[in-house]
Amino acid sequence: MSQYPIANESTEDTLETADTLPDAVRLAEDSAKRGAVGDLVSILDSDGKSVGQFVLLPDGTVQEQPIAPARKPVDVSRS
């Protein structure tokens, strides 16, 4: 079973799968190059969490995007 699915975040399609993280990075970069400008291509772990994101820029280059940490919900009931 492949460890790292590569997914287009806009279409939610699984594009490729990889057994190793270095292979997943290469496949994600290649998939981003073939996609639409601005679409995020993510590498997912076995829990479905993104471990890497890449985007095609208007100049044709692919850039890795930082992944924001999950935020804790704010308790507004203590106002």
Secondary structure, 3 states (H helix, E strand, C coil): CCCEEEEECCCCEEEEEECCHHHHHHHHHHHHHHCCCCCEEEEECCCCCEEEEEEECCCCCEEEECCCCCCCCCCCCCC
